[in-house]
Amino acid sequence: MKHCIRNARGVAGGAALLCATAGLASAQDAQFYYPAPPPGSVTIANDVQFGADDTAKLRMDVYRPAAAASAAAPALIFFNGTGLPRKAAMYVGWGRTAASKGLVAIVPDLRPDSAAQDFQRLVTFLAAHATTYGIDRAAIVVYAASANVSTAFPIVEDPKQTAIVAAVMYYGTAPITQFRRDLPVLYVRAGLDRPDMTGTGPSSILGLATVAITQNAPLTLLNDAAGHHAFEIVDDDAATRDVIERTIDWVKRAAARPYLDAVRHGVPEATIAAQVTAGDAKAAVAGYADLVRARPDDARLRLSYAEALLADRQFVTACAEFDRLKGKGLGPRDVGLPAARACMQNGDTELAIAWLRSIPPQFLPPEVQDDPIFASLKMRAEFRALFPQH
C-alpha cells in the first residue's frame, strides 16, 4: 500500500491525497533530509506504553540526548494521528535530530478516531513521568504536519491545554477562530504546496495566519518558498535543512522560561491591542483605563489609551490625555497627528493647528492636508504654511 500524507485541507474539503514523495516507493521508506547525528549521541526507548483502553495499548518512542544534562530538557511531541506510522523515516529522522540538539522527542501512536483523547493520555503520562525521561514538564511543545494539523492545531489552541507551552505547525490548516495569546506558534508554509494551502483564502495558511495576527497572537510565519509539501522527505537541499534547524532553534527558545514569562506578562495589553485592531474601541478604552491606573507613568501605554479614546469618539477625554503626553519623549508625529485629529473633532481648531505645528515638516505626511477632518482649515494661511512644497 502506498503511503501518502493528506493535505489538511483535503481532510475537511475532500481534496485528493497529496503524496509525500517524489519518485520514491513510499513516504514511509523515504529519507529524512537532514544529516544523521553522530553514533551514540541519542538514546531511544522504543514502544513505551503510555496508555490503554478496551481496544488497544498506546505506545510511543522516546528520543533523548545521550549526554547527561544538568537540567531537564524541553519535550517536542510529534502529533501523529494520521498519515505516516510511528517508525516512518520522517519521524525517526525528526526524533533523532531533535534529541541530538538537546530536546526530548516523543513520537506516539494516536488513533485517528480518538486522537484528542489519546493525546491527552500522553500529556498526562509525560507530566507524571517527566523525571524518568528527563523532561521539563513546564516546557512541552507540539509539532504537527499536514493532515495532523487539522486535529492538533485546535487542540493546542484550546485555552484549557495549559500543559502545552508552544506549537509548531507544518503545511496544514485547521478551522480556528480564536487563538491563544499565551501560546507561541511557529507556522511553516511550503511555497510549492497546492494552491489551497498557498493561496490567500480563509482556509489557507496565509488566511489562518492573518486571523492569528489580527488577534495579536504570538505567531511566527516561516515561508519555505521553494519547498514542497512534506519537504523534509521530498526536497534534499540546504533550504530544507535550514528550516529544520530553525524549527528546533525556535522550539528551544520558545520553551525557555524567560520568553514564556514575557509572552504571558504581555497578554493583557496584547488582548486590548487586538480589540483596537478589531474595531472594538469601547472595550479597548475600558481595558486601557485599567492599565493606565496601574501604570500611570507609562507614556506609551497612555498614548495607546488616548488613541483608543479617539477611536471611541471621546474627544474631550482624548484631548486631555494627549495633553499629558507633552514632553514625555514620544515621537512628535506619533502624538501630534492623533492629538490634532482629536482636538479638531472636539471643536478646538487652534489647538489642532498647534499640534500639527509641533510635528517637524519632514515628518508631517502631505496627505494630511486632504484629510476630511481638517477640511475646514484648508483655506487658513497657518494651515497651508505647514505644506509649503504643495
C-alpha positions in Angstrom: 0.0 0.0 0.0 1.4 3.4 -0.9 1.7 5.8 2.0 0.7 9.4 1.4 0.3 12.4 3.7 -3.1 14.0 3.5 -3.2 17.7 2.9 -5.1 19.2 5.9 -7.5 21.0 3.5 -8.3 17.6 1.9 -9.5 16.3 5.3 -12.1 19.0 5.5 -12.9 19.6 1.9 -12.5 16.2 0.2 -9.5 17.1 -1.9 -7.3 14.4 -3.3 -4.5 12.9 -1.2 -1.1 14.6 -1.6 1.7 12.1 -1.8 4.7 13.0 0.3 7.3 11.6 -2.1 8.6 12.5 -5.5 9.7 9.3 -7.3 10.3 7.2 -4.1 8.5 4.0 -3.4 6.6 5.3 -0.3 6.6 8.1 2.2 7.2 5.5 4.9 10.5 4.5 3.4 11.6 8.0 2.3 14.8 9.5 3.6 14.7 12.3 6.2 16.8 15.0 4.6 18.9 16.1 7.5 22.4 14.6 8.4 22.1 11.8 10.9 23.5 12.6 14.3 26.8 11.0 15.3 26.5 7.4 16.6 25.9 7.3 20.3 24.6 10.8 20.6 21.0 9.8 21.0 19.3 7.1 23.1 15.9 5.7 22.1 13.3 4.0 24.2 11.1 2.1 21.8 7.4 1.1 22.2 6.9 2.6 25.7 3.3 2.2 26.7 1.7 5.5 27.8 -2.0 4.5 27.9 -4.5 1.8 27.1 -8.2 1.2 26.8 -10.5 -1.7 25.9 -9.4 -1.8 22.3 -5.6 -1.0 22.3 -2.4 -0.3 24.1 -0.9 3.1 23.2 2.8 3.3 22.7 5.5 5.8 21.9 9.1 6.1 21.1 11.2 8.5 23.2 14.4 10.0 21.8 16.8 11.6 24.3 20.2 13.2 24.2 22.8 10.6 25.2 24.9 13.1 27.2 23.8 13.6 30.7 22.2 17.0 31.3 22.2 19.0 34.5 18.6 20.2 33.8 15.5 18.7 32.3 15.0 19.4 28.6 12.0 20.7 26.6 9.9 17.9 25.1 8.8 18.0 21.5 5.7 15.8 20.8 5.2 14.8 17.2 1.4 14.6 16.9 0.9 11.5 14.8 -2.7 10.7 14.4 -2.9 10.2 10.6 -0.6 9.6 7.7 2.7 8.0 8.5 3.3 5.3 11.1 5.5 6.0 14.1 8.5 4.1 12.7 8.5 6.0 9.3 11.8 7.6 8.3 10.3 11.1 8.7 9.5 10.6 12.4 12.6 8.6 13.1 14.7 11.4 11.5 12.9 14.1 13.4 13.3 12.3 16.6 17.0 11.6 16.3 17.7 15.1 15.0 15.7 16.9 17.8 17.3 14.7 20.5 20.8 15.3 19.2 20.2 19.1 19.6 19.0 18.9 23.2 15.3 18.1 23.1 13.4 15.1 24.2 11.4 14.0 21.2 8.2 12.0 21.7 6.7 10.1 18.7 3.4 8.5 19.9 0.7 6.4 18.4 -2.5 8.5 18.2 -5.5 6.8 16.7 -7.3 8.8 14.0 -10.8 8.3 15.6 -9.6 9.2 19.2 -6.5 11.4 18.6 -7.6 14.1 21.0 -8.3 11.6 23.8 -5.1 9.7 23.1 -3.1 12.9 23.1 -4.5 13.9 26.5 -3.5 10.5 27.9 0.0 11.1 26.5 0.3 14.6 28.1 -0.9 13.2 31.4 1.6 10.4 31.2 4.5 12.7 30.4 3.7 15.1 33.3 3.6 12.1 35.7 6.9 10.6 34.3 8.8 13.7 33.4 11.7 12.9 35.7 12.0 9.4 34.2 12.6 10.8 30.7 14.4 14.0 31.6 11.6 16.2 30.5 10.9 19.7 31.7 7.1 19.4 32.3 6.8 23.2 32.0 8.3 23.1 28.5 6.2 20.8 26.4 5.9 21.7 22.7 3.8 20.0 20.0 4.7 19.6 16.3 2.1 18.6 13.7 2.3 18.4 9.9 -0.1 18.1 7.0 -3.4 16.4 7.9 -2.4 16.2 11.6 -2.6 20.0 11.8 -6.3 19.8 11.3 -6.6 17.9 14.6 -3.6 19.1 16.6 -4.0 22.9 16.0 -7.4 23.2 17.6 -6.3 21.0 20.5 -3.2 23.2 21.4 -5.2 26.4 20.9 -7.7 25.3 23.5 -7.2 27.6 26.5 -7.5 24.6 28.8 -4.5 23.0 27.2 -2.1 24.8 29.5 0.4 22.0 29.6 1.4 22.9 26.0 3.5 26.0 26.0 4.3 26.3 22.3 3.4 24.7 19.0 4.9 24.1 15.5 2.6 23.6 12.6 3.8 22.5 9.2 2.0 22.9 5.9 -1.6 22.4 7.1 -4.6 24.3 8.3 -7.5 23.9 10.7 -10.8 25.7 11.4 -9.6 28.0 14.2 -11.5 31.2 15.0 -9.8 32.2 18.3 -6.1 31.9 19.0 -4.4 31.8 22.4 -2.3 34.8 23.2 -0.1 32.8 25.6 0.8 30.1 23.1 3.8 30.9 20.7 3.3 29.2 17.3 5.7 28.6 14.5 3.7 28.2 11.3 5.7 26.8 8.4 4.4 27.3 4.8 5.7 25.2 1.9 5.7 27.7 -1.0 5.3 24.9 -3.7 2.3 23.3 -2.0 -1.1 23.0 -3.6 -3.0 26.3 -4.2 -5.5 25.7 -1.4 -2.6 25.8 1.0 -0.5 28.6 -0.6 -3.4 30.9 -1.6 -4.9 33.8 0.4 -8.3 32.2 1.1 -9.7 31.9 4.6 -8.8 28.2 4.7 -5.2 28.7 3.5 -2.1 29.0 5.7 -1.9 32.8 5.0 -5.6 33.1 5.8 -5.2 31.4 9.1 -2.0 33.3 9.9 -3.9 36.5 9.2 -6.6 35.6 11.7 -3.9 34.9 14.4 -2.0 38.2 13.7 -5.2 40.2 13.7 -6.0 38.7 17.1 -2.4 39.7 18.1 -1.5 36.1 18.9 2.3 35.3 19.1 2.6 33.6 15.7 5.7 33.4 13.6 5.3 32.6 9.9 8.2 30.8 8.2 7.9 30.5 4.5 10.0 27.8 2.7 9.5 29.5 -0.7 10.9 26.6 -2.8 9.6 23.8 -0.5 7.1 21.2 -1.5 4.6 19.6 0.8 6.5 17.3 3.2 9.7 18.9 2.2 11.6 17.1 5.0 11.4 13.9 2.9 10.9 15.4 -0.6 13.4 18.2 -1.0 17.0 17.2 -0.5 18.5 20.7 -0.3 20.0 23.3 2.0 16.7 25.1 2.4 15.1 22.1 3.9 17.9 21.6 6.4 17.8 25.3 7.2 14.0 25.1 8.1 14.7 22.0 10.3 17.4 23.8 12.1 15.4 27.0 12.5 12.5 25.0 13.8 14.5 23.2 16.5 16.2 26.5 17.5 12.7 28.1 17.7 11.4 25.3 19.9 14.3 25.7 22.4 13.8 29.5 22.6 10.0 29.4 22.7 10.0 26.9 25.5 12.5 28.9 27.6 11.1 30.3 30.8 12.1 34.0 30.3 10.5 34.1 26.8 7.3 32.4 28.0 7.2 34.7 31.0 7.4 37.7 28.7 4.6 36.4 26.4 2.3 35.7 29.4 3.1 39.1 31.0 2.1 40.8 27.8 -1.2 39.0 27.3 -3.5 41.7 28.9 -2.1 44.6 26.8 -1.9 42.3 23.7 -5.6 41.5 24.1 -6.5 45.2 24.3 -4.4 45.9 21.2 -6.3 43.2 19.3 -9.6 44.9 20.3 -8.4 48.1 18.7 -7.5 46.2 15.5 -10.9 44.6 15.5 -12.6 48.0 15.8 -13.9 47.4 19.3 -12.8 50.8 20.7 -15.2 50.8 23.6 -13.7 47.6 25.0 -10.2 48.8 24.4 -10.9 52.1 26.3 -12.1 50.2 29.3 -9.1 47.9 29.2 -6.5 50.7 28.7 -8.1 52.7 31.5 -7.5 49.8 34.0 -3.8 49.5 32.8 -3.2 53.3 33.0 -4.5 53.4 36.5 -1.9 50.7 37.4 0.9 52.2 35.3 0.2 56.0 35.2 3.8 56.9 34.2 3.9 54.6 31.1 3.8 57.2 28.3 3.5 54.6 25.5 0.5 53.0 27.3 -1.1 56.4 27.8 -0.7 57.1 24.1 -2.5 53.9 23.2 -5.2 54.8 25.7 -5.6 58.3 24.1 -5.8 56.8 20.6 -8.5 54.3 21.8 -10.4 57.3 23.2 -10.1 59.0 19.8 -11.4 55.9 18.1 -14.3 55.7 20.5 -15.1 59.4 19.7 -14.5 60.5 23.3 -12.8 63.7 22.0 -12.7 65.7 25.2 -11.0 63.0 27.2 -8.8 62.1 24.3 -7.5 65.7 24.0 -6.8 65.8 27.8 -4.8 62.5 27.5 -2.8 63.8 24.6 -2.0 67.0 26.5 -0.5 64.8 29.3 1.9 63.4 26.8 3.7 66.6 26.0 7.4 66.4 26.8 7.3 62.6 27.5 9.8 61.7 24.8 7.4 60.2 22.3 7.6 60.8 18.6 6.2 64.2 17.6 4.1 62.7 14.8 3.0 59.7 16.9 1.4 62.1 19.4 0.8 65.2 17.3 -1.2 63.8 14.5 -3.8 61.8 16.5 -3.9 64.7 19.0 -4.7 67.2 16.2 -7.5 64.9 15.0 -9.0 64.6 18.5 -8.8 68.3 19.2 -10.2 69.2 15.7 -13.2 66.9 16.3 -13.5 68.5 19.8 -14.0 71.9 18.1 -10.6 73.3 19.1 -9.1 74.3 15.8 -6.3 76.4 17.3 -5.1 73.6 19.4 -5.3 71.2 16.4 -3.1 73.5 14.4 -0.7 73.8 17.3 -0.4 70.1 17.4 0.3 69.9 13.7 2.9 72.6 14.0 4.7 70.6 16.7 5.5 67.9 14.0 8.7 68.6 12.1 7.9 69.3 8.5 9.7 66.3 7.2 7.5 64.0 9.3 4.2 65.6 8.5 2.5 63.5 5.9 1.4 65.6 2.9 -1.9 63.7 2.7 -2.9 65.4 6.0 -3.9 68.5 4.0 -6.6 66.4 2.2 -7.8 64.6 5.4 -11.6 65.4 5.7 -11.1 66.0 9.4 -9.1 69.1 8.5 -11.2 70.3 5.6 -12.4 73.4 7.4 -8.7 74.5 7.8 -7.7 74.2 4.2 -8.0 78.0 3.4 -6.3 79.2 6.6 -2.8 80.5 6.0 -1.3 78.9 9.1 -2.5 75.5 7.9 -1.4 75.9 4.3 2.0 77.1 5.6 2.5 73.6 7.1 2.7 72.2 3.5 4.8 74.8 1.6 6.0 72.3 -1.1 2.4 71.7 -2.1 
